[in-house]
Amino acid sequence: MAAQGFTWLAGKAGDAKLFHHGKLATTLRGRKAQAFLDLTAAGDEGAAQLEAARLTGNYKRGNERISKGHARNA
């Protein structure tokens, strides 16, 4: 699986800062942060990258193939 470009840092207060290509994308707090940090501790880099993409909204939505043929994009 290709890297998605996400990195993260765990804060002292239990928060998690997610970075996309070096820029801060979002800060997770509470249950979402804990669930994400538990996932990263499990050691599955691919799953952590996909979860980071889902949490930041930076992921493909499945309509790329359809919109590729649209007259506006041709």
Predicted model as a PDB file, atoms N, CA, C, CB and O in Angstrom, pLDDT in the B-factor column:
MODEL        1                                                                  
ATOM      1  N   MET A   1       0.841  -1.183   0.000  1.00 41.00           N  
ATOM      2  CA  MET A   1       0.000   0.000   0.000  1.00 41.00           C  
ATOM      3  C   MET A   1       0.882   1.242   0.000  1.00 41.00           C  
ATOM      4  CB  MET A   1      -0.955   0.001   1.216  1.00 41.00           C  
ATOM      5  O   MET A   1       1.835   1.330   0.774  1.00 41.00           O  
ATOM      6  N   ALA A   2       0.573   2.176  -0.846  1.00 46.00           N  
ATOM      7  CA  ALA A   2       1.335   3.418  -0.933  1.00 46.00           C  
ATOM      8  C   ALA A   2       1.004   4.315   0.258  1.00 46.00           C  
ATOM      9  CB  ALA A   2       1.039   4.151  -2.265  1.00 46.00           C  
ATOM     10  O   ALA A   2      -0.131   4.342   0.734  1.00 46.00           O  
ATOM     11  N   ALA A   3       1.997   5.037   0.723  1.00 64.00           N  
ATOM     12  CA  ALA A   3       1.785   5.963   1.841  1.00 64.00           C  
ATOM     13  C   ALA A   3       0.857   7.089   1.411  1.00 64.00           C  
ATOM     14  CB  ALA A   3       3.130   6.537   2.347  1.00 64.00           C  
ATOM     15  O   ALA A   3       0.926   7.567   0.278  1.00 64.00           O  
ATOM     16  N   GLN A   4       0.000   7.502   2.315  1.00 74.00           N  
ATOM     17  CA  GLN A   4      -0.962   8.555   2.042  1.00 74.00           C  
ATOM     18  C   GLN A   4      -0.410   9.934   2.406  1.00 74.00           C  
ATOM     19  CB  GLN A   4      -2.250   8.292   2.803  1.00 74.00           C  
ATOM     20  O   GLN A   4      -1.038  10.945   2.090  1.00 74.00           O  
ATOM     21  N   GLY A   5       0.750   9.995   3.062  1.00 85.00           N  
ATOM     22  CA  GLY A   5       1.351  11.277   3.409  1.00 85.00           C  
ATOM     23  C   GLY A   5       0.944  11.806   4.761  1.00 85.00           C  
ATOM     24  O   GLY A   5       1.129  12.991   5.037  1.00 85.00           O  
ATOM     25  N   PHE A   6       0.389  10.953   5.625  1.00 91.00           N  
ATOM     26  CA  PHE A   6      -0.038  11.391   6.950  1.00 91.00           C  
ATOM     27  C   PHE A   6       1.000  11.038   7.997  1.00 91.00           C  
ATOM     28  CB  PHE A   6      -1.383  10.768   7.313  1.00 91.00           C  
ATOM     29  O   PHE A   6       1.608   9.968   7.965  1.00 91.00           O  
ATOM     30  N   THR A   7       1.188  11.962   8.925  1.00 92.00           N  
ATOM     31  CA  THR A   7       1.987  11.718  10.122  1.00 92.00           C  
ATOM     32  C   THR A   7       1.166  12.213  11.295  1.00 92.00           C  
ATOM     33  CB  THR A   7       3.397  12.431  10.054  1.00 92.00           C  
ATOM     34  O   THR A   7       0.191  12.941  11.111  1.00 92.00           O  
ATOM     35  N   TRP A   8       1.554  11.823  12.505  1.00 94.00           N  
ATOM     36  CA  TRP A   8       0.784  12.223  13.679  1.00 94.00           C  
ATOM     37  C   TRP A   8       1.689  12.321  14.883  1.00 94.00           C  
ATOM     38  CB  TRP A   8      -0.358  11.239  13.950  1.00 94.00           C  
ATOM     39  O   TRP A   8       2.754  11.705  14.949  1.00 94.00           O  
ATOM     40  N   LEU A   9       1.234  13.111  15.830  1.00 94.00           N  
ATOM     41  CA  LEU A   9       1.917  13.276  17.110  1.00 94.00           C  
ATOM     42  C   LEU A   9       0.885  13.131  18.218  1.00 94.00           C  
ATOM     43  CB  LEU A   9       2.647  14.659  17.197  1.00 94.00           C  
ATOM     44  O   LEU A   9      -0.219  13.667  18.130  1.00 94.00           O  
ATOM     45  N   ALA A  10       1.255  12.408  19.250  1.00 94.00           N  
ATOM     46  CA  ALA A  10       0.393  12.270  20.418  1.00 94.00           C  
ATOM     47  C   ALA A  10       0.776  13.341  21.430  1.00 94.00           C  
ATOM     48  CB  ALA A  10       0.507  10.843  21.041  1.00 94.00           C  
ATOM     49  O   ALA A  10       1.950  13.499  21.763  1.00 94.00           O  
ATOM     50  N   GLY A  11      -0.217  14.075  21.917  1.00 91.00           N  
ATOM     51  CA  GLY A  11       0.026  15.126  22.896  1.00 91.00           C  
ATOM     52  C   GLY A  11      -0.062  14.614  24.318  1.00 91.00           C  
ATOM     53  O   GLY A  11      -0.535  13.502  24.554  1.00 91.00           O  
ATOM     54  N   LYS A  12       0.390  15.420  25.267  1.00 89.00           N  
ATOM     55  CA  LYS A  12       0.365  15.039  26.679  1.00 89.00           C  
ATOM     56  C   LYS A  12      -1.061  14.901  27.215  1.00 89.00           C  
ATOM     57  CB  LYS A  12       1.127  16.062  27.505  1.00 89.00           C  
ATOM     58  O   LYS A  12      -1.313  14.085  28.101  1.00 89.00           O  
ATOM     59  N   ALA A  13      -1.981  15.686  26.688  1.00 91.00           N  
ATOM     60  CA  ALA A  13      -3.354  15.695  27.203  1.00 91.00           C  
ATOM     61  C   ALA A  13      -4.213  14.616  26.556  1.00 91.00           C  
ATOM     62  CB  ALA A  13      -3.990  17.059  26.978  1.00 91.00           C  
ATOM     63  O   ALA A  13      -5.428  14.598  26.749  1.00 91.00           O  
ATOM     64  N   GLY A  14      -3.594  13.708  25.785  1.00 91.00           N  
ATOM     65  CA  GLY A  14      -4.355  12.651  25.143  1.00 91.00           C  
ATOM     66  C   GLY A  14      -4.897  13.025  23.779  1.00 91.00           C  
ATOM     67  O   GLY A  14      -5.685  12.282  23.194  1.00 91.00           O  
ATOM     68  N   ASP A  15      -4.477  14.177  23.267  1.00 95.00           N  
ATOM     69  CA  ASP A  15      -4.929  14.575  21.937  1.00 95.00           C  
ATOM     70  C   ASP A  15      -3.971  14.027  20.880  1.00 95.00           C  
ATOM     71  CB  ASP A  15      -5.034  16.117  21.831  1.00 95.00           C  
ATOM     72  O   ASP A  15      -2.870  13.579  21.203  1.00 95.00           O  
ATOM     73  N   ALA A  16      -4.394  14.066  19.624  1.00 95.00           N  
ATOM     74  CA  ALA A  16      -3.562  13.595  18.522  1.00 95.00           C  
ATOM     75  C   ALA A  16      -3.617  14.631  17.406  1.00 95.00           C  
ATOM     76  CB  ALA A  16      -4.030  12.191  18.011  1.00 95.00           C  
ATOM     77  O   ALA A  16      -4.696  15.012  16.952  1.00 95.00           O  
ATOM     78  N   LYS A  17      -2.461  15.076  16.976  1.00 95.00           N  
ATOM     79  CA  LYS A  17      -2.383  16.032  15.873  1.00 95.00           C  
ATOM     80  C   LYS A  17      -2.038  15.259  14.607  1.00 95.00           C  
ATOM     81  CB  LYS A  17      -1.321  17.157  16.158  1.00 95.00           C  
ATOM     82  O   LYS A  17      -1.032  14.551  14.552  1.00 95.00           O  
ATOM     83  N   LEU A  18      -2.890  15.402  13.585  1.00 94.00           N  
ATOM     84  CA  LEU A  18      -2.679  14.726  12.314  1.00 94.00           C  
ATOM     85  C   LEU A  18      -2.159  15.730  11.300  1.00 94.00           C  
ATOM     86  CB  LEU A  18      -3.984  14.060  11.812  1.00 94.00           C  
ATOM     87  O   LEU A  18      -2.731  16.806  11.128  1.00 94.00           O  
ATOM     88  N   PHE A  19      -1.070  15.373  10.630  1.00 93.00           N  
ATOM     89  CA  PHE A  19      -0.440  16.220   9.630  1.00 93.00           C  
ATOM     90  C   PHE A  19      -0.531  15.533   8.280  1.00 93.00           C  
ATOM     91  CB  PHE A  19       1.035  16.524   9.999  1.00 93.00           C  
ATOM     92  O   PHE A  19      -0.378  14.315   8.182  1.00 93.00           O  
ATOM     93  N   HIS A  20      -0.781  16.318   7.236  1.00 89.00           N  
ATOM     94  CA  HIS A  20      -0.792  15.796   5.881  1.00 89.00           C  
ATOM     95  C   HIS A  20       0.270  16.541   5.097  1.00 89.00           C  
ATOM     96  CB  HIS A  20      -2.200  15.941   5.217  1.00 89.00           C  
ATOM     97  O   HIS A  20       0.162  17.749   4.888  1.00 89.00           O  
ATOM     98  N   HIS A  21       1.292  15.826   4.665  1.00 89.00           N  
ATOM     99  CA  HIS A  21       2.443  16.402   3.974  1.00 89.00           C  
ATOM    100  C   HIS A  21       3.044  17.561   4.763  1.00 89.00           C  
ATOM    101  CB  HIS A  21       2.040  16.874   2.579  1.00 89.00           C  
ATOM    102  O   HIS A  21       3.390  18.598   4.196  1.00 89.00           O  
ATOM    103  N   GLY A  22       3.163  17.378   6.068  1.00 90.00           N  
ATOM    104  CA  GLY A  22       3.824  18.355   6.926  1.00 90.00           C  
ATOM    105  C   GLY A  22       2.957  19.486   7.443  1.00 90.00           C  
ATOM    106  O   GLY A  22       3.411  20.271   8.275  1.00 90.00           O  
ATOM    107  N   LYS A  23       1.717  19.592   6.974  1.00 91.00           N  
ATOM    108  CA  LYS A  23       0.831  20.665   7.438  1.00 91.00           C  
ATOM    109  C   LYS A  23      -0.231  20.078   8.356  1.00 91.00           C  
ATOM    110  CB  LYS A  23       0.170  21.405   6.237  1.00 91.00           C  
ATOM    111  O   LYS A  23      -0.743  18.985   8.111  1.00 91.00           O  
ATOM    112  N   LEU A  24      -0.557  20.813   9.415  1.00 93.00           N  
ATOM    113  CA  LEU A  24      -1.565  20.351  10.357  1.00 93.00           C  
ATOM    114  C   LEU A  24      -2.917  20.234   9.655  1.00 93.00           C  
ATOM    115  CB  LEU A  24      -1.659  21.306  11.568  1.00 93.00           C  
ATOM    116  O   LEU A  24      -3.437  21.213   9.119  1.00 93.00           O  
ATOM    117  N   ALA A  25      -3.476  19.028   9.667  1.00 90.00           N  
ATOM    118  CA  ALA A  25      -4.764  18.789   9.028  1.00 90.00           C  
ATOM    119  C   ALA A  25      -5.891  18.865  10.042  1.00 90.00           C  
ATOM    120  CB  ALA A  25      -4.773  17.432   8.331  1.00 90.00           C  
ATOM    121  O   ALA A  25      -6.934  19.459   9.767  1.00 90.00           O  
ATOM    122  N   THR A  26      -5.692  18.265  11.223  1.00 92.00           N  
ATOM    123  CA  THR A  26      -6.716  18.301  12.258  1.00 92.00           C  
ATOM    124  C   THR A  26      -6.109  17.907  13.593  1.00 92.00           C  
ATOM    125  CB  THR A  26      -7.891  17.371  11.901  1.00 92.00           C  
ATOM    126  O   THR A  26      -5.030  17.318  13.652  1.00 92.00           O  
ATOM    127  N   THR A  27      -6.814  18.239  14.660  1.00 94.00           N  
ATOM    128  CA  THR A  27      -6.450  17.810  16.000  1.00 94.00           C  
ATOM    129  C   THR A  27      -7.605  17.006  16.554  1.00 94.00           C  
ATOM    130  CB  THR A  27      -6.107  19.020  16.922  1.00 94.00           C  
ATOM    131  O   THR A  27      -8.740  17.480  16.598  1.00 94.00           O  
ATOM    132  N   LEU A  28      -7.313  15.789  16.975  1.00 95.00           N  
ATOM    133  CA  LEU A  28      -8.336  14.917  17.547  1.00 95.00           C  
ATOM    134  C   LEU A  28      -8.259  14.984  19.058  1.00 95.00           C  
ATOM    135  CB  LEU A  28      -8.169  13.458  17.055  1.00 95.00           C  
ATOM    136  O   LEU A  28      -7.173  15.056  19.634  1.00 95.00           O  
ATOM    137  N   ARG A  29      -9.409  14.961  19.691  1.00 95.00           N  
ATOM    138  CA  ARG A  29      -9.477  14.976  21.149  1.00 95.00           C  
ATOM    139  C   ARG A  29     -10.487  13.940  21.613  1.00 95.00           C  
ATOM    140  CB  ARG A  29      -9.855  16.384  21.677  1.00 95.00           C  
ATOM    141  O   ARG A  29     -11.355  13.520  20.849  1.00 95.00           O  
ATOM    142  N   GLY A  30     -10.370  13.540  22.839  1.00 95.00           N  
ATOM    143  CA  GLY A  30     -11.352  12.646  23.447  1.00 95.00           C  
ATOM    144  C   GLY A  30     -11.305  11.239  22.894  1.00 95.00           C  
ATOM    145  O   GLY A  30     -10.235  10.679  22.652  1.00 95.00           O  
ATOM    146  N   ARG A  31     -12.504  10.671  22.697  1.00 95.00           N  
ATOM    147  CA  ARG A  31     -12.616   9.282  22.254  1.00 95.00           C  
ATOM    148  C   ARG A  31     -12.024   9.057  20.867  1.00 95.00           C  
ATOM    149  CB  ARG A  31     -14.064   8.859  22.258  1.00 95.00           C  
ATOM    150  O   ARG A  31     -11.417   8.014  20.624  1.00 95.00           O  
ATOM    151  N   LYS A  32     -12.188  10.008  19.957  1.00 94.00           N  
ATOM    152  CA  LYS A  32     -11.623   9.845  18.617  1.00 94.00           C  
ATOM    153  C   LYS A  32     -10.101   9.775  18.673  1.00 94.00           C  
ATOM    154  CB  LYS A  32     -12.064  10.997  17.703  1.00 94.00           C  
ATOM    155  O   LYS A  32      -9.487   8.960  17.984  1.00 94.00           O  
ATOM    156  N   ALA A  33      -9.498  10.627  19.492  1.00 95.00           N  
ATOM    157  CA  ALA A  33      -8.040  10.614  19.618  1.00 95.00           C  
ATOM    158  C   ALA A  33      -7.572   9.296  20.219  1.00 95.00           C  
ATOM    159  CB  ALA A  33      -7.558  11.794  20.480  1.00 95.00           C  
ATOM    160  O   ALA A  33      -6.601   8.705  19.746  1.00 95.00           O  
ATOM    161  N   GLN A  34      -8.256   8.839  21.252  1.00 95.00           N  
ATOM    162  CA  GLN A  34      -7.850   7.595  21.897  1.00 95.00           C  
ATOM    163  C   GLN A  34      -7.984   6.408  20.954  1.00 95.00           C  
ATOM    164  CB  GLN A  34      -8.677   7.357  23.152  1.00 95.00           C  
ATOM    165  O   GLN A  34      -7.107   5.545  20.917  1.00 95.00           O  
ATOM    166  N   ALA A  35      -9.061   6.355  20.200  1.00 94.00           N  
ATOM    167  CA  ALA A  35      -9.258   5.263  19.240  1.00 94.00           C  
ATOM    168  C   ALA A  35      -8.182   5.297  18.160  1.00 94.00           C  
ATOM    169  CB  ALA A  35     -10.658   5.349  18.598  1.00 94.00           C  
ATOM    170  O   ALA A  35      -7.674   4.248  17.764  1.00 94.00           O  
ATOM    171  N   PHE A  36      -7.831   6.477  17.682  1.00 95.00           N  
ATOM    172  CA  PHE A  36      -6.802   6.593  16.657  1.00 95.00           C  
ATOM    173  C   PHE A  36      -5.441   6.186  17.214  1.00 95.00           C  
ATOM    174  CB  PHE A  36      -6.748   8.025  16.112  1.00 95.00           C  
ATOM    175  O   PHE A  36      -4.693   5.465  16.552  1.00 95.00           O  
ATOM    176  N   LEU A  37      -5.115   6.634  18.410  1.00 94.00           N  
ATOM    177  CA  LEU A  37      -3.826   6.290  19.001  1.00 94.00           C  
ATOM    178  C   LEU A  37      -3.732   4.797  19.305  1.00 94.00           C  
ATOM    179  CB  LEU A  37      -3.599   7.098  20.275  1.00 94.00           C  
ATOM    180  O   LEU A  37      -2.653   4.213  19.201  1.00 94.00           O  
ATOM    181  N   ASP A  38      -4.843   4.177  19.678  1.00 94.00           N  
ATOM    182  CA  ASP A  38      -4.857   2.723  19.877  1.00 94.00           C  
ATOM    183  C   ASP A  38      -4.580   2.000  18.561  1.00 94.00           C  
ATOM    184  CB  ASP A  38      -6.213   2.265  20.462  1.00 94.00           C  
ATOM    185  O   ASP A  38      -3.862   1.001  18.534  1.00 94.00           O  
ATOM    186  N   LEU A  39      -5.147   2.507  17.481  1.00 93.00           N  
ATOM    187  CA  LEU A  39      -4.925   1.916  16.163  1.00 93.00           C  
ATOM    188  C   LEU A  39      -3.463   2.040  15.755  1.00 93.00           C  
ATOM    189  CB  LEU A  39      -5.826   2.584  15.116  1.00 93.00           C  
ATOM    190  O   LEU A  39      -2.886   1.092  15.223  1.00 93.00           O  
ATOM    191  N   THR A  40      -2.866   3.187  15.997  1.00 92.00           N  
ATOM    192  CA  THR A  40      -1.465   3.373  15.630  1.00 92.00           C  
ATOM    193  C   THR A  40      -0.545   2.512  16.497  1.00 92.00           C  
ATOM    194  CB  THR A  40      -1.076   4.848  15.756  1.00 92.00           C  
ATOM    195  O   THR A  40       0.503   2.061  16.035  1.00 92.00           O  
ATOM    196  N   ALA A  41      -0.935   2.285  17.744  1.00 92.00           N  
ATOM    197  CA  ALA A  41      -0.124   1.448  18.632  1.00 92.00           C  
ATOM    198  C   ALA A  41      -0.151  -0.013  18.203  1.00 92.00           C  
ATOM    199  CB  ALA A  41      -0.613   1.574  20.072  1.00 92.00           C  
ATOM    200  O   ALA A  41       0.762  -0.771  18.529  1.00 92.00           O  
ATOM    201  N   ALA A  42      -1.188  -0.415  17.476  1.00 90.00           N  
ATOM    202  CA  ALA A  42      -1.292  -1.795  17.006  1.00 90.00           C  
ATOM    203  C   ALA A  42      -0.235  -2.091  15.947  1.00 90.00           C  
ATOM    204  CB  ALA A  42      -2.693  -2.064  16.445  1.00 90.00           C  
ATOM    205  O   ALA A  42       0.091  -3.255  15.711  1.00 90.00           O  
ATOM    206  N   GLY A  43       0.299  -1.063  15.311  1.00 85.00           N  
ATOM    207  CA  GLY A  43       1.405  -1.236  14.384  1.00 85.00           C  
ATOM    208  C   GLY A  43       1.030  -1.432  12.929  1.00 85.00           C  
ATOM    209  O   GLY A  43       1.912  -1.699  12.113  1.00 85.00           O  
ATOM    210  N   ASP A  44      -0.227  -1.313  12.570  1.00 85.00           N  
ATOM    211  CA  ASP A  44      -0.636  -1.460  11.175  1.00 85.00           C  
ATOM    212  C   ASP A  44      -0.611  -0.086  10.505  1.00 85.00           C  
ATOM    213  CB  ASP A  44      -2.055  -2.105  11.071  1.00 85.00           C  
ATOM    214  O   ASP A  44      -1.564   0.686  10.606  1.00 85.00           O  
ATOM    215  N   GLU A  45       0.492   0.202   9.822  1.00 87.00           N  
ATOM    216  CA  GLU A  45       0.691   1.514   9.210  1.00 87.00           C  
ATOM    217  C   GLU A  45      -0.367   1.823   8.150  1.00 87.00           C  
ATOM    218  CB  GLU A  45       2.077   1.594   8.591  1.00 87.00           C  
ATOM    219  O   GLU A  45      -0.855   2.950   8.075  1.00 87.00           O  
ATOM    220  N   GLY A  46      -0.718   0.846   7.343  1.00 87.00           N  
ATOM    221  CA  GLY A  46      -1.711   1.059   6.290  1.00 87.00           C  
ATOM    222  C   GLY A  46      -3.071   1.424   6.855  1.00 87.00           C  
ATOM    223  O   GLY A  46      -3.734   2.328   6.344  1.00 87.00           O  
ATOM    224  N   ALA A  47      -3.494   0.731   7.904  1.00 89.00           N  
ATOM    225  CA  ALA A  47      -4.783   1.024   8.530  1.00 89.00           C  
ATOM    226  C   ALA A  47      -4.763   2.401   9.179  1.00 89.00           C  
ATOM    227  CB  ALA A  47      -5.133  -0.049   9.574  1.00 89.00           C  
ATOM    228  O   ALA A  47      -5.763   3.118   9.142  1.00 89.00           O  
ATOM    229  N   ALA A  48      -3.640   2.775   9.769  1.00 91.00           N  
ATOM    230  CA  ALA A  48      -3.523   4.096  10.394  1.00 91.00           C  
ATOM    231  C   ALA A  48      -3.589   5.198   9.339  1.00 91.00           C  
ATOM    232  CB  ALA A  48      -2.209   4.202  11.194  1.00 91.00           C  
ATOM    233  O   ALA A  48      -4.210   6.236   9.570  1.00 91.00           O  
ATOM    234  N   GLN A  49      -2.952   4.983   8.178  1.00 90.00           N  
ATOM    235  CA  GLN A  49      -3.000   5.969   7.104  1.00 90.00           C  
ATOM    236  C   GLN A  49      -4.430   6.143   6.588  1.00 90.00           C  
ATOM    237  CB  GLN A  49      -2.068   5.554   5.957  1.00 90.00           C  
ATOM    238  O   GLN A  49      -4.886   7.266   6.369  1.00 90.00           O  
ATOM    239  N   LEU A  50      -5.128   5.030   6.397  1.00 88.00           N  
ATOM    240  CA  LEU A  50      -6.512   5.112   5.919  1.00 88.00           C  
ATOM    241  C   LEU A  50      -7.427   5.782   6.938  1.00 88.00           C  
ATOM    242  CB  LEU A  50      -7.039   3.720   5.594  1.00 88.00           C  
ATOM    243  O   LEU A  50      -8.299   6.568   6.567  1.00 88.00           O  
ATOM    244  N   GLU A  51      -7.234   5.479   8.206  1.00 90.00           N  
ATOM    245  CA  GLU A  51      -8.057   6.101   9.245  1.00 90.00           C  
ATOM    246  C   GLU A  51      -7.772   7.603   9.324  1.00 90.00           C  
ATOM    247  CB  GLU A  51      -7.798   5.432  10.616  1.00 90.00           C  
ATOM    248  O   GLU A  51      -8.693   8.397   9.515  1.00 90.00           O  
ATOM    249  N   ALA A  52      -6.501   7.995   9.179  1.00 91.00           N  
ATOM    250  CA  ALA A  52      -6.153   9.420   9.177  1.00 91.00           C  
ATOM    251  C   ALA A  52      -6.823  10.118   7.995  1.00 91.00           C  
ATOM    252  CB  ALA A  52      -4.614   9.611   9.118  1.00 91.00           C  
ATOM    253  O   ALA A  52      -7.324  11.233   8.139  1.00 91.00           O  
ATOM    254  N   ALA A  53      -6.834   9.476   6.840  1.00 88.00           N  
ATOM    255  CA  ALA A  53      -7.494  10.057   5.668  1.00 88.00           C  
ATOM    256  C   ALA A  53      -8.989  10.199   5.909  1.00 88.00           C  
ATOM    257  CB  ALA A  53      -7.239   9.195   4.420  1.00 88.00           C  
ATOM    258  O   ALA A  53      -9.582  11.215   5.547  1.00 88.00           O  
ATOM    259  N   ARG A  54      -9.597   9.196   6.515  1.00 88.00           N  
ATOM    260  CA  ARG A  54     -11.029   9.246   6.780  1.00 88.00           C  
ATOM    261  C   ARG A  54     -11.350  10.350   7.789  1.00 88.00           C  
ATOM    262  CB  ARG A  54     -11.528   7.886   7.297  1.00 88.00           C  
ATOM    263  O   ARG A  54     -12.321  11.087   7.612  1.00 88.00           O  
ATOM    264  N   LEU A  55     -10.557  10.466   8.825  1.00 90.00           N  
ATOM    265  CA  LEU A  55     -10.822  11.460   9.866  1.00 90.00           C  
ATOM    266  C   LEU A  55     -10.610  12.894   9.384  1.00 90.00           C  
ATOM    267  CB  LEU A  55      -9.939  11.196  11.062  1.00 90.00           C  
ATOM    268  O   LEU A  55     -11.264  13.813   9.877  1.00 90.00           O  
ATOM    269  N   THR A  56      -9.713  13.092   8.437  1.00 88.00           N  
ATOM    270  CA  THR A  56      -9.465  14.446   7.938  1.00 88.00           C  
ATOM    271  C   THR A  56     -10.316  14.788   6.729  1.00 88.00           C  
ATOM    272  CB  THR A  56      -8.010  14.607   7.587  1.00 88.00           C  
ATOM    273  O   THR A  56     -10.358  15.944   6.307  1.00 88.00           O  
ATOM    274  N   GLY A  57     -11.003  13.785   6.161  1.00 81.00           N  
ATOM    275  CA  GLY A  57     -11.828  14.040   4.991  1.00 81.00           C  
ATOM    276  C   GLY A  57     -11.033  14.022   3.703  1.00 81.00           C  
ATOM    277  O   GLY A  57     -11.559  14.377   2.648  1.00 81.00           O  
ATOM    278  N   ASN A  58      -9.773  13.615   3.768  1.00 68.00           N  
ATOM    279  CA  ASN A  58      -8.910  13.602   2.595  1.00 68.00           C  
ATOM    280  C   ASN A  58      -8.825  12.181   2.038  1.00 68.00           C  
ATOM    281  CB  ASN A  58      -7.499  14.140   2.943  1.00 68.00           C  
ATOM    282  O   ASN A  58      -7.830  11.483   2.235  1.00 68.00           O  
ATOM    283  N   TYR A  59      -9.860  11.773   1.354  1.00 65.00           N  
ATOM    284  CA  TYR A  59      -9.869  10.445   0.758  1.00 65.00           C  
ATOM    285  C   TYR A  59     -10.760  10.468  -0.468  1.00 65.00           C  
ATOM    286  CB  TYR A  59     -10.350   9.374   1.772  1.00 65.00           C  
ATOM    287  O   TYR A  59     -11.595  11.361  -0.617  1.00 65.00           O  
ATOM    288  N   LYS A  60     -10.590   9.505  -1.335  1.00 61.00           N  
ATOM    289  CA  LYS A  60     -11.398   9.451  -2.552  1.00 61.00           C  
ATOM    290  C   LYS A  60     -12.810   9.025  -2.202  1.00 61.00           C  
ATOM    291  CB  LYS A  60     -10.779   8.486  -3.588  1.00 61.00           C  
ATOM    292  O   LYS A  60     -13.020   8.213  -1.301  1.00 61.00           O  
ATOM    293  N   ARG A  61     -13.763   9.571  -2.911  1.00 59.00           N  
ATOM    294  CA  ARG A  61     -15.167   9.356  -2.586  1.00 59.00           C  
ATOM    295  C   ARG A  61     -15.855   8.367  -3.513  1.00 59.00           C  
ATOM    296  CB  ARG A  61     -15.896  10.657  -2.624  1.00 59.00           C  
ATOM    297  O   ARG A  61     -17.048   8.104  -3.355  1.00 59.00           O  
ATOM    298  N   GLY A  62     -15.120   7.808  -4.486  1.00 59.00           N  
ATOM    299  CA  GLY A  62     -15.683   6.793  -5.345  1.00 59.00           C  
ATOM    300  C   GLY A  62     -16.289   7.309  -6.628  1.00 59.00           C  
ATOM    301  O   GLY A  62     -16.711   6.505  -7.460  1.00 59.00           O  
ATOM    302  N   ASN A  63     -16.353   8.609  -6.827  1.00 58.00           N  
ATOM    303  CA  ASN A  63     -16.973   9.137  -8.037  1.00 58.00           C  
ATOM    304  C   ASN A  63     -15.941   9.673  -9.033  1.00 58.00           C  
ATOM    305  CB  ASN A  63     -17.954  10.235  -7.674  1.00 58.00           C  
ATOM    306  O   ASN A  63     -16.314  10.342  -9.997  1.00 58.00           O  
ATOM    307  N   GLU A  64     -14.670   9.396  -8.822  1.00 59.00           N  
ATOM    308  CA  GLU A  64     -13.642   9.940  -9.701  1.00 59.00           C  
ATOM    309  C   GLU A  64     -13.781   9.410 -11.128  1.00 59.00           C  
ATOM    310  CB  GLU A  64     -12.259   9.609  -9.155  1.00 59.00           C  
ATOM    311  O   GLU A  64     -13.602  10.158 -12.089  1.00 59.00           O  
ATOM    312  N   ARG A  65     -14.095   8.136 -11.266  1.00 63.00           N  
ATOM    313  CA  ARG A  65     -14.202   7.556 -12.598  1.00 63.00           C  
ATOM    314  C   ARG A  65     -15.378   8.170 -13.357  1.00 63.00           C  
ATOM    315  CB  ARG A  65     -14.361   6.028 -12.509  1.00 63.00           C  
ATOM    316  O   ARG A  65     -15.270   8.430 -14.555  1.00 63.00           O  
ATOM    317  N   ILE A  66     -16.484   8.402 -12.682  1.00 66.00           N  
ATOM    318  CA  ILE A  66     -17.665   8.989 -13.313  1.00 66.00           C  
ATOM    319  C   ILE A  66     -17.382  10.435 -13.723  1.00 66.00           C  
ATOM    320  CB  ILE A  66     -18.880   8.927 -12.358  1.00 66.00           C  
ATOM    321  O   ILE A  66     -17.711  10.837 -14.839  1.00 66.00           O  
ATOM    322  N   SER A  67     -16.787  11.203 -12.847  1.00 65.00           N  
ATOM    323  CA  SER A  67     -16.558  12.617 -13.140  1.00 65.00           C  
ATOM    324  C   SER A  67     -15.450  12.816 -14.172  1.00 65.00           C  
ATOM    325  CB  SER A  67     -16.210  13.363 -11.862  1.00 65.00           C  
ATOM    326  O   SER A  67     -15.381  13.870 -14.804  1.00 65.00           O  
ATOM    327  N   LYS A  68     -14.595  11.832 -14.350  1.00 66.00           N  
ATOM    328  CA  LYS A  68     -13.523  11.947 -15.330  1.00 66.00           C  
ATOM    329  C   LYS A  68     -14.071  12.143 -16.752  1.00 66.00           C  
ATOM    330  CB  LYS A  68     -12.636  10.704 -15.277  1.00 66.00           C  
ATOM    331  O   LYS A  68     -13.487  12.880 -17.547  1.00 66.00           O  
ATOM    332  N   GLY A  69     -15.181  11.491 -17.065  1.00 70.00           N  
ATOM    333  CA  GLY A  69     -15.762  11.591 -18.399  1.00 70.00           C  
ATOM    334  C   GLY A  69     -16.751  12.727 -18.575  1.00 70.00           C  
ATOM    335  O   GLY A  69     -17.306  12.886 -19.662  1.00 70.00           O  
ATOM    336  N   HIS A  70     -16.986  13.514 -17.552  1.00 71.00           N  
ATOM    337  CA  HIS A  70     -17.941  14.621 -17.642  1.00 71.00           C  
ATOM    338  C   HIS A  70     -17.410  15.698 -18.592  1.00 71.00           C  
ATOM    339  CB  HIS A  70     -18.214  15.223 -16.237  1.00 71.00           C  
ATOM    340  O   HIS A  70     -16.204  15.937 -18.641  1.00 71.00           O  
ATOM    341  N   ALA A  71     -18.288  16.339 -19.336  1.00 76.00           N  
ATOM    342  CA  ALA A  71     -17.905  17.349 -20.326  1.00 76.00           C  
ATOM    343  C   ALA A  71     -17.110  18.492 -19.695  1.00 76.00           C  
ATOM    344  CB  ALA A  71     -19.148  17.904 -21.018  1.00 76.00           C  
ATOM    345  O   ALA A  71     -16.219  19.056 -20.329  1.00 76.00           O  
ATOM    346  N   ARG A  72     -17.431  18.827 -18.464  1.00 76.00           N  
ATOM    347  CA  ARG A  72     -16.735  19.919 -17.787  1.00 76.00           C  
ATOM    348  C   ARG A  72     -15.264  19.566 -17.564  1.00 76.00           C  
ATOM    349  CB  ARG A  72     -17.416  20.241 -16.444  1.00 76.00           C  
ATOM    350  O   ARG A  72     -14.415  20.458 -17.542  1.00 76.00           O  
ATOM    351  N   ASN A  73     -14.953  18.293 -17.400  1.00 70.00           N  
ATOM    352  CA  ASN A  73     -13.599  17.854 -17.095  1.00 70.00           C  
ATOM    353  C   ASN A  73     -12.849  17.317 -18.309  1.00 70.00           C  
ATOM    354  CB  ASN A  73     -13.642  16.803 -16.034  1.00 70.00           C  
ATOM    355  O   ASN A  73     -11.699  16.894 -18.191  1.00 70.00           O  
ATOM    356  N   ALA A  74     -13.474  17.331 -19.441  1.00 62.00           N  
ATOM    357  CA  ALA A  74     -12.836  16.752 -20.646  1.00 62.00           C  
ATOM    358  C   ALA A  74     -11.867  17.705 -21.275  1.00 62.00           C  
ATOM    359  CB  ALA A  74     -13.877  16.354 -21.671  1.00 62.00           C  
ATOM    360  O   ALA A  74     -11.249  17.377 -22.288  1.00 62.00           O  
TER     361      ALA A  74                                                      
ENDMDL                                                                          
END                                                                             
